[in-house]
Amino acid sequence: MGDKNVLYEKFRGKLEGVSGECYRVARVQDVEKLVGKILKNKGIDSVAMVKTPIIMETNLEESLKANGVEVYTDNYQEVTPKVAAGITEMKWAIAELGTLVQYAEDVNERLCSSFTPVHIALVRTKTLLPDIMTALGTIHKEPHIPEFVGFITGPSRTSDIERVLTIGVHGPEELVAIFIDE
C-alpha cells in the first residue's frame, strides 16, 4: 500500500490544483458517512446515482434518504438536470494528472457525472495508476473497451469566452473524488 499512498498524495495535489476536492476512506462502509457529511456541508438535498458495484456494497441510498436527501436511481435524463449532485464510480485514477477515468457502457453514468452541478466520484485506491501511458496501456489490455471512456480532471472549465476562466460551463462546477482503500 506504500506505493498507493505516494500515488494518492500526488493525485490529490494535482486534483486540488484544479479546484477539485479529494478524500480517502479505509472501508467501503465509510463512504456513507463521508458522502452524507459532504452533502450536508454543501447544502445538497438531491442526488442522482447509478447503482454501481461500490454503491451496491453500501447502504448509501438508504442512509442519504434517512438524512432527508432525495435520491434518484432512474429516469436520469429527466432528473439529472434538476438534482444538486451526481454520484458515480470511476474505473481508474491517474496520479500524474489528477484525472479520473470513467469507463461507462451505461449512458446514465455519464448523465450523473456531466449534467449535475456537483459530481461525486467513487474510486478504489487500488486502481490508482502512475501516469497516462500506464492508463492507456491498461485500457488497451481490457478484453472489451466500452463505447465511452472519459477522462475527468477537476470541475468543468473553459476560457473560450473573452479568455476569462469560467467554471461549470460544460459540466459540473464541483468535482469530489473519494478513494476507497478496501
N, C-alpha and C positions, 0 to 999 in steps of 0.2 A: 504493500500500500504506500510505501515511502515515495516511489516514483509518481504515483497518482496524486500525492499531496503536493508535489512540486508542480505537476501539470495543472492541478486545480488552482493553485495560487496564481500561476501565470494566466490561466483563463480568466479568473476573477479580476485581475488587474486590467486585462485587455477589455473585458466587458464593461467594467466600471468606467474605463477611459472613454467610452462612447455612451455614457449615461445609462447603462443597464445596471440592474441590481442582481447580486449573486449570493445565494445561500447554500448551506450544506447541512444535511441531516444524516444521522447514523443509520436509522432504520426507516423502512417504508411507512411504518405506522406513524412516524414523527411528521410526515407530510401533512396530515390532517391539522395538527395544532399550528404548524408554521403557516400553512395557507390561510387558515382562519385568522391568524394574527395579522398577516399581510393585508387581507381583505378588509379587516376592521380598521387598520391604520390608514388605509386608502379610502375608506368610506364606501366600499363596493358592496352593493346589495343584490347583485345578479351576475350569474356566470353561465357560460355555455361550456360544456366539456364533453369530449368523446370518451367512451369507456374503453380506455387503452389498458394494456397489461398492468402498468403501475397503478392506475386508478382502480382497477378491479381488485388489487391486493389490499386496498384501503377501504375505510368506511367514509371516504371523503364526501360523497353525495349526502349521506345521512347527517354527517357532522355539520356540514355547511347549512343544511336545511334547519337543523336544530338550533342554529345560531341566527336564524332569520334571513339567510341568503336564499334567493330564488335560484334554483339550479335547473338548467335546461339540458337535456340529453337527446333531443331530437328536434326536428323542424329547424335545422341550423340556418338554412337560407333565410328564414323568417326572423329568427331570434338573434343571430349574431350581430346584425347592425344595431340592435336595441339594447343588448346587455352591456354591463360595465367591464367585463373581463372574459377572456377565454383561457381554458386550461387544456394543454396538450402534452404529449410525450414526444421527446426527441430521440432519435436513434443514436446519434453521436454528438460529441462536442470537440472542437478543435482549439487546443490551448494556445497555439501560436497567434491566433486571430481573435479569440474570444467569440467564436462563432459556433452556433448550434446547427446541427444538420437534421432537417426534417425529411423523413423518408416515408411518404404517405401515399398509399393507394386510395385511401378514403378522402374524398374531397371535403368532408366535414371537418377533418383535422386542419385542413388549410383555412377553412372558413373561421374556425375558432382561433387560429393564430394570426389571421390577417385582418379580419373585419371588426375586431373589438379594440377599444381604447387601451386596454391593458392585456398583455399576453403573459401568462404564467406557464413556463416551460419546465416540465419534469424530465430529468435525465439521470441515468445511472452513472455514478462516478467511474465505474469500471469501463465505460465506453469512451472515456477521455482519450483523444488521440493527440500526439505531439504537434503535428503540422499538417498543412494542406495536402502535401504529397502522400502522406500516410493515409489521410482520409480518402483521397481519390483512389489509391490502391485498394483500400478496404472496400469501397463501393464497387470497384471493378471485379473484386473476387466474389461478390454476392451471387448466389445462384440465380436470382431474379431481381432485376432493377425495376422499381415501380415507375409508374408514369410520371411521378413527381419526386424530385429530390431538391429541397430548398436549403439555402444557406442563410441563416439569420444572424446578423451581427448588430445587436443593440436595437433601440427603438427606430422606427421608420424616420428617415431624414432626407432632406433634399436642399439644394441650394440653387435650384432651377429658376426660382422667382427672384429676379433682381439680385442674384448672387447673395441672398440672405438665407442663412441656415434656418430651416423650418422643420420642426419635429412633428411627426404624426400625419403627414400629408398622404402618404401612400400605404399606411398601415398603422399599427399600434403606436401610441405616444409613449408607452412604457413597456419595457421587457424585464421580466423577473425570471431568472434561471434558478432552479432548485435541484441541487445534486443530491443523490441518494446513495450512500455508501453500500448498503446491504445488497 
